Amino acid sequence: MDFVSSLQAAWQQSESMLCVGLDPDPSRLPAHLSGRPDAVLAFCREIVDATAQFACAFKPQIAYFAAARAEDQLEELIGHVHRAHPGKPVILDAKRGDIGATAEQYAREAFERYRADAVTVNPYMGFDSLEPWLAWRDRGVILLCRTSNPGGSDLQALDVGGERLFERIARLAAGPWNTSGQLGLVVGATFPAELARVRAIAGDLPLLVPGIGAQGGDVEATVRAGGRRMIVNSSRAILYAGSGEGFAAAAAAAARATRDALRKALARI
C-alpha cells in the first residue's frame, strides 16, 4: 500500500489526526533508563506502545538519534512500529535537500535503511532535487512549505512573481511536481492564516502540521484552517508529559487529550 493510501486508512481506523513526534533528548530521559546502551530505543518504544491507539502516525526526528549515535536504534524503532502497530505510517523527519546524485543516496537511507513510509524534504533546490525521492512511487515525500518557526518568514513570505514563496511551493506540489501522487506539505500550526491559504491552493494534499503543544499552536484555529486531511504533530508535550517510571502513562494521557481536542474541533467545523 502506498503512503497516501496507508495514511487514509490510518485516519479512518484511529479516528485521529494526531502524529506523535519522537525527538528523544538523552538529557530528558527518565532516570531509570540512564546508562542503558539502548536507552533511546527503550524510551521511544514505550512511548509508541502507549500512544499508538491515539495516533494516526509517528514522526521520528533523525537528528536526535544521530547525535546520540543511535541510528541503529532508530532502525529498530521503525521496525518495531511496523511489527507491533501495522498500518501506522512512519514519517522520517530528515528535511533533506541536495542535488540528484546525493538525493538518491538520502532516499536510499530513508527508504531502504530506515524503511520509513515518508520523509520530509527541503524543496529549495528545485524539482530535479526531488526526482530521486519521487522515484519511490509508494513512499511519501513531504515538502517544507510554511514552517512553524518565526524565521521561516525570512524567505517563505517573499514575493515571487505575485505570490509568496510558500504559495508557489504549494501550487507546484499540487500540480506538476506531484508525479508520484505521494506529495504532502509541512505547514505550521503557528500560522493559521497561511495554513488556510495552503489548503486552498493544495486541495486535498496531506498536510503535516507541527506547532501545537510546546510551540503554542491553537488546536481550534488549526483545524478550522486545515480541515481533515492533516497529520497534526505533537512531540515534546507528549514525550515529556511525565517523568520517572510513569512516563509512558503520562504520554498516553497527553496523546489522548490532544486527539480528543482535535476531534472536538473537527466536530465544530
KAWO-V215080 format. One record per residue. RES is the residue in one small letter. OMEGA is omega in degrees with one decimal (NA if undefined). NEAR is the number of other ideal C-beta (glycine too) atoms within 12 Angstrom. Layout:
RES_OMEGA_NEAR ; RES_OMEGA_NEAR
//
This chain:
m_-179.8_17 ; d_-173.7_22 ; f_-176.1_40 ; v_178.4_30 ; s_179.4_21 ; s_177.3_31 ; l_177.9_41 ; q_178.8_25 ; a_-179.8_21 ; a_175.2_38 ; w_-175.9_33 ; q_-175.2_16 ; q_-177.3_20 ; s_-172.4_32 ; e_-175.6_20 ; s_171.1_34 ; m_-176.3_41 ; l_170.0_48 ; c_179.1_52 ; v_178.2_54 ; g_-177.0_46 ; l_-177.8_46 ; d_-171.2_35 ; p_177.1_41 ; d_-176.7_24 ; p_-179.2_26 ; s_-177.5_15 ; r_179.5_23 ; l_179.3_31 ; p_-174.2_31 ; a_-175.6_16 ; h_175.3_17 ; l_-176.5_27 ; s_177.4_16 ; g_177.9_12 ; r_179.3_18 ; p_179.6_15 ; d_-173.9_23 ; a_-178.8_27 ; v_178.7_39 ; l_-177.7_32 ; a_179.4_29 ; f_-176.1_39 ; c_180.0_46 ; r_178.0_33 ; e_176.4_34 ; i_-179.7_45 ; v_-176.3_41 ; d_-178.3_27 ; a_-172.6_31 ; t_-171.8_44 ; a_-177.1_39 ; q_-177.4_22 ; f_-170.0_37 ; a_172.6_46 ; c_-176.2_44 ; a_173.6_49 ; f_-176.9_48 ; k_173.6_48 ; p_177.8_50 ; q_-168.9_36 ; i_-175.4_35 ; a_179.9_21 ; y_179.4_33 ; f_-178.6_33 ; a_-179.2_22 ; a_178.7_17 ; a_-176.6_27 ; r_-173.7_15 ; a_179.1_31 ; e_177.8_25 ; d_177.4_19 ; q_174.3_31 ; l_176.2_40 ; e_-179.1_28 ; e_179.7_26 ; l_179.5_40 ; i_175.1_40 ; g_178.6_23 ; h_177.8_29 ; v_-177.5_38 ; h_-178.7_23 ; r_-172.2_18 ; a_-175.9_21 ; h_-176.5_31 ; p_-178.7_18 ; g_176.5_27 ; k_-179.5_38 ; p_174.9_46 ; v_179.4_49 ; i_177.9_46 ; l_-179.4_47 ; d_-175.5_39 ; a_178.3_37 ; k_179.0_28 ; r_175.8_35 ; g_-178.3_26 ; d_-179.2_25 ; i_-170.2_19 ; g_-176.0_21 ; a_178.3_14 ; t_178.2_18 ; a_176.5_33 ; e_-179.7_24 ; q_175.8_18 ; y_178.8_34 ; a_177.3_36 ; r_177.6_22 ; e_-176.1_27 ; a_-168.8_39 ; f_176.9_34 ; e_-176.6_18 ; r_-174.5_23 ; y_178.7_34 ; r_176.1_28 ; a_176.8_44 ; d_179.4_42 ; a_-178.2_46 ; v_173.6_48 ; t_-173.5_39 ; v_175.8_46 ; n_-175.5_29 ; p_-170.5_40 ; y_-177.2_23 ; m_172.6_22 ; g_-168.0_21 ; f_-177.0_26 ; d_176.4_19 ; s_177.9_27 ; l_-173.9_39 ; e_179.0_25 ; p_176.2_32 ; w_-176.5_48 ; l_176.3_33 ; a_174.1_19 ; w_-165.0_31 ; r_-177.7_21 ; d_-175.9_24 ; r_179.9_38 ; g_175.7_46 ; v_-172.5_52 ; i_-171.6_50 ; l_171.5_47 ; l_-176.6_39 ; c_176.6_48 ; r_-170.5_44 ; t_-170.6_39 ; s_-177.1_35 ; n_-179.0_22 ; p_-177.9_16 ; g_176.8_12 ; g_-179.9_27 ; s_-177.3_19 ; d_-179.0_12 ; l_-170.4_22 ; q_-179.9_36 ; a_-179.1_24 ; l_175.6_17 ; d_177.4_13 ; v_178.0_16 ; g_175.6_10 ; g_173.0_10 ; e_179.2_19 ; r_-174.9_26 ; l_-179.1_28 ; f_176.5_38 ; e_177.4_30 ; r_178.5_33 ; i_179.0_44 ; a_-178.7_37 ; r_178.5_30 ; l_-179.2_27 ; a_179.5_41 ; a_-175.7_27 ; g_-168.4_17 ; p_-179.5_15 ; w_-171.2_32 ; n_-175.7_32 ; t_180.0_20 ; s_-173.5_25 ; g_-173.8_22 ; q_179.8_37 ; l_169.2_44 ; g_-176.9_48 ; l_172.6_48 ; v_179.3_51 ; v_-173.4_50 ; g_175.3_40 ; a_-179.0_45 ; t_178.9_29 ; f_-173.8_35 ; p_178.7_31 ; a_177.5_23 ; e_175.4_39 ; l_178.2_40 ; a_179.0_27 ; r_178.0_28 ; v_179.3_46 ; r_-180.0_32 ; a_-178.6_21 ; i_-168.4_28 ; a_178.7_39 ; g_-174.4_20 ; d_175.2_25 ; l_174.3_39 ; p_177.9_48 ; l_172.3_46 ; l_-169.3_49 ; v_171.5_52 ; p_170.4_45 ; g_173.1_40 ; i_-179.6_42 ; g_-172.8_36 ; a_-178.9_23 ; q_171.1_25 ; g_178.1_22 ; g_-176.2_35 ; d_-176.7_26 ; v_-177.4_34 ; e_-179.9_22 ; a_179.9_27 ; t_-178.7_44 ; v_178.8_34 ; r_-178.2_23 ; a_-170.4_33 ; g_178.5_47 ; g_-169.9_29 ; r_-170.2_29 ; r_179.9_29 ; m_171.4_46 ; i_-170.1_50 ; v_-172.4_54 ; n_168.4_46 ; s_-176.4_47 ; s_-172.0_39 ; r_-178.0_27 ; a_177.6_32 ; i_-176.8_41 ; l_-172.6_41 ; y_176.6_28 ; a_178.4_31 ; g_179.0_23 ; s_-179.1_19 ; g_-173.2_16 ; e_177.7_16 ; g_-173.8_16 ; f_-176.5_30 ; a_177.7_32 ; a_177.7_22 ; a_177.3_25 ; a_178.9_41 ; a_179.3_29 ; a_178.5_21 ; a_178.8_33 ; a_179.2_41 ; r_-179.8_27 ; a_179.6_25 ; t_176.4_39 ; r_-178.5_33 ; d_177.7_20 ; a_177.2_30 ; l_178.1_43 ; r_-178.5_26 ; k_178.2_15 ; a_177.6_30 ; l_-178.0_26 ; a_-177.3_14 ; r_-178.8_13 ; i_NA_18
//
